Amino acid sequence: MALKRNLIANYVGQGWAAVMGVLFIPVYIHQLGIGAWGLVAFVSTLQAWLLLLDLGLTPTISREMARYTGGQHTPASILGLLRAFETVYLGIALLVCIGVAVAAGWIAEWWLGDDGLPKAHVLAALQISGVLLAGRLLEQSYRGALRGLQRQVWLNVVDGALATLRWGGAALLVSFLPKVEAFFAWHAGISILSVAVLYRKTHRLLAISGKQKPHADFRLLWSIRHISGGMAMITLLALLLTQVDKLLLSKLLTLDMDRQRSHRS
């Protein structure tokens, strides 16, 4: 019964998020222009490639949380493992945020080229997207943990609400402030909110009594490296099959043309 409930929740939640992601596209294009939506498509492609930096950790943490629910971990050991995951993820997120901010000028000038948008707007949008991309990586880690803890129903309800706020709120914002930077700033803010909500829920589920709190257990994390390594290879192969063309086209086409290509696909 629980499996059926979780499957239904996943289908409904993912379906709702997909509808929200498509429903407001005409508003974004009307308010921001085709070129700006091409920039959004480029950042979406970049987000897919940054999954490589996940290093297979998300499915691994999901697996370990599932083992915890099956009695294979103590509360102290799973919390120590979670904190090790969090430390690694936070380091990766900081690198992404700083890396995108530093590379924003090069991306705007060399990769995207003459896109018809003011360079200052493109540069600011890309720098803000660094926060967004870092936040999305952190979100994934806690989603993996909550799935392993069999909290799919709660997770999909929250994800549905956040997707509505993310896309619907952005549509409302750009209707009054039609700037691509505002769009990315809103999404970055919702991503930070998502991390805070998912973090709180995960830690409340794993809270243990007593003043002595476990520290990050990197030895336990190292002992399951072979699992995350295998997952990382699967992610790499999937990206090579589905995202290489999008990345190349973002270089070869203008943002206007890339937007039209992404919209059709």
N, C-alpha and C positions, 0 to 999 in steps of 0.2 A: 504493500500500500504506500509506504514511504517513497519507494522508488518511482511509482507511478505519479505521485504528487510532485516529486522533484522534477521529473521529466516534463510534466505539463507546465510547471512554473518556469522552467528553462525555455520552453518553446514560446510561451506567452510573453515572457520578459524580453527575450531576444527579438521577437516579432514586433513588440511595441517600440523598442529602441530603434529598430530599422525604420519603422513608419515615421517616428519623430525625426530621424536623420534625413528623410526624403521630403516630408510634408512641407517644410518651410523653405526648400530650395528656391522656389520662384520669388519669395520675398527677399532672400539674400541677393539673388541676381539682379532684381529690380532696384534694390537700394544701394548695393555695392558695385554692381557692374560685373561683366563677364570676366574681366581680367582679375578682379579680386577673388572671384570664386575659383579661378585657376590657381591662385596662390593657396587657397584652402585645400584644393585637391593635391597640390604638391606637399603640403605639410602632412596630409593624411597618408600619402605614400611614404614620407619620411618616418612617420610613426610606425608604419608596418615594418620598415627595415630596422628600426630601433628595437624591435622584438628580439633581435640577435643578442642585444646586450642583456636580455633577460637570462641568458645562459642556461635555459631550461629550468630555472629556479621555481617558476610559478607552478608547473605541473608537479614538481618535486615536493613543494610545500603542501600542495593539495593531497598528495599521496601520504605524506607523513601525518597530516591532520586526520586523514581517514584511519590510519593505523592507530592514532591516539584514541579515536572513538571506539576502536576495536580492542582497546586495552594493551596495545603494544608500546605505549609511552606512558610515563608518569606525568602528572601535571607539571612538575618541576622541569623534567627533561624536555617536554614539548615547548614550554615557555622559553627555556634557554635556547632551543633550536629556532624558535620564532624570532628571538632577539638577534640571533646571528644572521638570519635571513634579512631582517630589517636593516642591520648595519651594512650589509653588502648592497642591498637595494638603495639605501640612502646615498652611499658612495657613488653608485652608478647614476642615480638621479642628479646628483650635484655635477658630475662630469658632463652629463647631457645638457644640463642647464647652462653651464659655463661654455661648453663646446659650441652649442648653437649660437650663443651670444657672440662669441669670438668669430665664428665662421659666417655670421649673418651678412656681413659686408661682401665677402667673397661669393656667397650664394646669390645674393641680389645682383651683383655685377657680372660674375662670370657664368654661373649656371643658368639663372633665369634670364639674364640679358635684357634686351629692350622689350619690356612687357607692356608699355603704355601707362603704367602706374607711376606716380611720383616715387623716386628712389627712397626718399626719406620715409614715406609711408610703408614701403615694402620692408625696409630695414627695421623699422620699429615693430612691424608685425612679426617678422622673423625672430627678433629678440624676445618678444613676448611669448612666441610659440615655444621657446626653450623651456619656459616654466610649465607650459601646457604639456609638453612631451614628457618632462620629468615627472609631473603629476600622474600622467596616464600610466607610466611604468609602476609607480607606487600603488596606484589603484589595482593593477593586475595582481600584485603580490597578495593583497588582502582578499581579493575576490577568490584567488586560489585557495587561501586558507579557509575561507567561509564555505566554499564548496566541499572541501575535505571534511569540514565539521557538520556537513549535511544541513546547512542553513540556506538551501537554494530558494525556498519560498520567500524568506525574509529578504535575501539578496536581490531577487528579481523584482520584488515590490519596490525596494529602495532604488535599484537601478532604473526602473521605469519612471519613478518620480524625478530622479536626477536627469534622465534623458529628456523628459518634458521640460524641466527647468533649463537644461543646457541649450536645447535647440529652440524651444518656444521663447525663452527669455532672450536669447540672442536675436531672434526675429523682431521682438518688441524693441530691443535696444537699438538695433540698426535702423529701425523705422524713424527714430528720433535723432539718432547720431550715426549717420551713414558713413562710417569710417571702418576700414578693414582692421585697424588696430583695436577698435572697440569690440569687434567680433572676437578677436583672439584673446583680448583681456577678459571678456566675459567667460569664455570657455576655460581659460586658465583659472579664474576664480572658482568656477564650478568644480574643476578638477581638484583644487585644494580642499574645497568643501567635501567632496567625495572621499578623499583620503582621510580626512578627519572623522567622518561618519563610520567608514569601514574599519579604521584603526580602533575606534572606541568599541565597536561591536565585537571585534575579534578579541580584544584584551578583556572585555567583560566576560566572554565565554571561557577564557582560560585563566581567569583570576584565581589565585590561591591564597589561602589564609596565612596569617603570620607576617612578621615584619621582614623576614629574610626573603628577598626576591632573587631568583636565579639570574645569573649573568649570561651574556651571549656565549653559547657553547659552540665554538668554531671547530672543535675536534669532532663533534657529532655531525656538523655540516660537512666536514671534509670526508667523513666516512661514507657519505651517500653521494659523493661527487660523480660516480659512474652513472647514476640515474639521471642527474641533471645534464651530464655530458651527452647522453643518448638523446634526451629531449631536445637539446640545443641543435643537434644534427638534423633531427626531424624538422625543426623550425627553419633551419637554413635551406633544406631541400624544398620545403613548401614555399618559401620566399622566392627562391630561384625560379620556381615554376609559375608563380602568380604575380610577382612584383617587378621583375627585371624590365619588362617592357614599359611599365608605367614610369619607372625611374629614368630610363633612356629617353622616353618621349618628353618628359619634363625638361630635358636639356635641349632636345631637337626642336620642340615646338614653342611658340610664344604662349604666355599664360592664357590668352584668349582661346587659342586653338586647343591647348591642353584642357581647359575647362570644358569645351565642347566634347572632347574625347572622353573625359571622365564622366560627363553627364550621360552620354550615350551608353557607356559601359555599366 
